[in-house]
Amino acid sequence: MIALSKNEIFEEKREIVKTVEIPQDWNALLKTDVQTAKNEQDRIKREFQQAFSESLICGGFRRDENQPQYVFFNQ
């Protein structure tokens, strides 16, 4: 992460052991289908809780137009 503060390219070297995918366009989902948005929010919460129960840490976020996701690593 120090590389980013120096305006250098940061390359993650840890192995990603789990991901939690999130909806592509959360705001649009809220406007069009509140129940699905609620279900997604509940799923994301469960997946985070499961990852934390496995002693994983959320160490990043992949910005992707089709499949954005949080990434988890071992401690």
Number of C-alpha atoms within 10 A of each C-alpha: 10 9 10 10 9 9 8 10 11 12 9 10 6 11 10 14 12 18 19 19 17 16 17 15 11 12 10 12 16 13 9 10 10 12 11 12 18 13 11 17 15 12 15 17 13 13 16 20 13 12 20 13 10 10 13 18 17 19 14 14 14 12 11 9 9 10 12 17 18 17 19 23 17 15 9
